Amino acid sequence: FADPADARAAVIWLSGVHDLGKASPAFQSQSIADAQRVEDHGLPVSPAYGRAREAPHATVGAALLVRELQAQGWSRRVANRWACLVAAHHGVFGPVKPNLVNALPDLVGSGSWDGEVQWLLSRVNDFAGADEPLAEWSRLVPPVPQRMLMAGLMVLADWLASNERVAGYLNGPASE
């Protein structure tokens, strides 16, 4: 990145989209009580009961990100390079599986789930200040050292946000 502000926005954006796969029936089906609340809001979950391991949220998130970036005009190659960082947010790099979206719609989600994914991406884009840089990033494959640094920062952000002692979730949900 030529501009440090763009690099900062990219790390914030990746940290925001890394759990996109949690907006899926597979992830939401892991707790029947949570799944029922999700279904009460009009998002079908029940076909995914007992099948969450078939579609881990990191893999689903990467596949959804590729789909959404391609819908915005990104090439599959560039979208895959960015999405591989999402797939690796638990510290293990693996292949991006963009075909997962069509292969397992009961687990990845479709229909009303698509709107939720797009809403989440819109919120992250706004928060990260990424709306303008996204057009530039659509033509950018950061060099491997930059991608490794971004992946490391994203993993650290995920760990910090998941740590109740650090993030303070014991005081209730965060306010908007």
C-alpha positions as CSV (number, residue, x, y, z in Angstrom):
1,F,0.0,0.0,0.0
2,A,1.4,3.4,-1.0
3,D,-0.7,5.2,1.6
4,P,-0.6,4.0,5.3
5,A,-4.2,5.1,5.7
6,D,-5.2,2.5,3.0
7,A,-3.2,-0.2,4.8
8,R,-4.9,0.7,8.1
9,A,-8.3,0.6,6.4
10,A,-7.5,-2.8,4.8
11,V,-6.6,-4.3,8.2
12,I,-9.7,-2.8,9.8
13,W,-11.8,-4.1,6.9
14,L,-10.3,-7.6,7.1
15,S,-10.8,-7.7,10.8
16,G,-14.4,-6.8,10.3
17,V,-15.2,-9.3,7.5
18,H,-13.2,-12.2,8.9
19,D,-16.3,-13.7,10.7
20,L,-18.6,-13.3,7.7
21,G,-19.2,-17.0,7.7
22,K,-21.0,-16.8,11.0
23,A,-23.9,-15.3,9.1
24,S,-24.7,-18.8,7.8
25,P,-27.1,-21.6,8.7
26,A,-24.2,-23.9,9.4
27,F,-22.7,-21.7,12.1
28,Q,-26.1,-20.6,13.5
29,S,-27.2,-24.2,13.8
30,Q,-24.6,-25.0,16.5
31,S,-27.0,-23.9,19.3
32,I,-30.6,-24.9,19.0
33,A,-31.7,-22.0,21.2
34,D,-29.7,-19.5,19.0
35,A,-30.9,-21.1,15.8
36,Q,-34.5,-20.7,17.0
37,R,-34.0,-17.0,17.6
38,V,-32.4,-16.7,14.1
39,E,-35.3,-18.6,12.5
40,D,-37.8,-16.3,14.4
41,H,-36.2,-13.4,12.5
42,G,-36.9,-15.1,9.1
43,L,-33.6,-16.8,8.4
44,P,-33.9,-20.6,7.8
45,V,-31.5,-22.7,9.9
46,S,-33.0,-26.1,10.5
47,P,-31.7,-27.8,7.4
48,A,-28.2,-27.3,8.8
49,Y,-28.8,-29.0,12.2
50,G,-25.9,-31.4,12.9
51,R,-24.0,-30.4,9.8
52,A,-21.9,-27.4,10.9
53,R,-18.6,-29.3,10.5
54,E,-19.3,-29.6,6.7
55,A,-19.0,-25.8,6.4
56,P,-16.6,-24.2,8.9
57,H,-17.3,-20.5,9.3
58,A,-13.8,-19.5,8.1
59,T,-14.3,-21.4,4.8
60,V,-17.9,-20.2,4.4
61,G,-16.8,-16.6,5.1
62,A,-14.1,-16.7,2.4
63,A,-16.5,-18.2,-0.1
64,L,-19.1,-15.5,0.6
65,L,-16.5,-12.8,0.4
66,V,-15.4,-14.0,-3.0
67,R,-19.0,-14.0,-4.2
68,E,-19.7,-10.5,-2.9
69,L,-16.4,-9.1,-4.3
70,Q,-17.0,-10.6,-7.7
71,A,-20.5,-9.1,-7.7
72,Q,-18.7,-5.7,-7.3
73,G,-16.6,-6.4,-10.3
74,W,-13.5,-7.9,-8.7
75,S,-11.7,-10.7,-10.7
76,R,-11.9,-14.1,-9.1
77,R,-8.1,-14.1,-8.8
78,V,-7.9,-10.9,-6.7
79,A,-11.0,-11.8,-4.7
80,N,-9.4,-15.2,-3.8
81,R,-6.2,-13.5,-2.6
82,W,-8.1,-11.3,-0.2
83,A,-10.5,-14.1,0.8
84,C,-7.7,-16.5,1.7
85,L,-6.9,-14.2,4.6
86,V,-10.4,-14.6,5.9
87,A,-10.2,-18.4,5.5
88,A,-7.0,-18.3,7.5
89,H,-8.3,-16.2,10.4
90,H,-7.7,-19.1,12.9
91,G,-4.1,-19.2,11.9
92,V,-4.3,-22.0,9.3
93,F,-4.0,-21.2,5.6
94,G,-6.1,-23.4,3.3
95,P,-7.7,-23.2,-0.1
96,V,-10.6,-20.8,-0.8
97,K,-13.7,-22.7,-1.9
98,P,-15.9,-20.2,-3.7
99,N,-18.0,-23.1,-5.2
100,L,-19.2,-23.9,-1.6
101,V,-21.8,-21.2,-2.0
102,N,-23.6,-23.1,-4.7
103,A,-22.7,-26.6,-3.5
104,L,-24.1,-26.3,0.0
105,P,-26.8,-23.6,0.0
106,D,-28.5,-25.2,3.1
107,L,-25.3,-24.7,5.1
108,V,-23.9,-21.5,3.5
109,G,-27.3,-19.7,3.2
110,S,-29.2,-18.2,0.3
111,G,-32.2,-16.0,-0.2
112,S,-32.7,-13.9,3.0
113,W,-29.2,-14.9,4.2
114,D,-27.7,-13.0,1.2
115,G,-29.3,-9.8,2.4
116,E,-27.8,-10.3,5.8
117,V,-24.3,-10.9,4.4
118,Q,-24.6,-7.8,2.2
119,W,-25.8,-5.7,5.2
120,L,-22.8,-6.9,7.3
121,L,-20.4,-6.0,4.5
122,S,-21.9,-2.6,4.1
123,R,-21.6,-1.9,7.9
124,V,-17.9,-3.1,7.8
125,N,-17.2,-1.0,4.7
126,D,-18.6,2.1,6.4
127,F,-16.8,1.4,9.7
128,A,-13.4,0.8,8.1
129,G,-13.8,3.7,5.6
130,A,-13.3,1.2,2.9
131,D,-15.9,2.2,0.3
132,E,-13.4,4.2,-1.8
133,P,-10.3,2.0,-1.3
134,L,-12.3,-1.1,-2.3
135,A,-12.3,0.0,-5.9
136,E,-8.5,0.3,-5.8
137,W,-8.1,-2.9,-3.9
138,S,-10.1,-4.7,-6.6
139,R,-7.0,-4.3,-8.8
140,L,-4.4,-5.0,-6.0
141,V,-2.9,-8.2,-4.8
142,P,-0.8,-7.2,-1.9
143,P,2.7,-8.7,-1.8
144,V,3.0,-11.9,0.3
145,P,4.8,-10.1,3.2
146,Q,1.9,-7.5,3.4
147,R,-0.7,-10.3,3.3
148,M,1.1,-12.2,6.1
149,L,1.2,-9.0,8.2
150,M,-2.5,-8.3,7.6
151,A,-3.3,-12.0,8.4
152,G,-1.4,-11.7,11.7
153,L,-3.1,-8.5,12.7
154,M,-6.5,-10.0,11.8
155,V,-5.8,-13.1,13.9
156,L,-4.7,-10.9,16.8
157,A,-7.8,-8.7,16.5
158,D,-9.9,-11.8,16.5
159,W,-8.2,-13.2,19.6
160,L,-8.5,-9.9,21.4
161,A,-12.2,-9.4,20.6
162,S,-12.9,-13.0,21.6
163,N,-11.2,-12.7,25.0
164,E,-13.8,-11.7,27.7
165,R,-11.1,-10.3,30.0
166,V,-9.9,-8.0,27.2
167,A,-13.1,-7.1,25.5
168,G,-15.3,-6.9,28.6
169,Y,-18.3,-8.9,27.4
170,L,-19.2,-9.6,31.0
171,N,-20.7,-6.1,31.2
172,G,-23.3,-7.0,28.6
173,P,-23.5,-6.4,24.8
174,A,-21.6,-3.5,23.2
175,S,-23.8,-0.5,22.4
176,E,-24.1,0.8,18.9
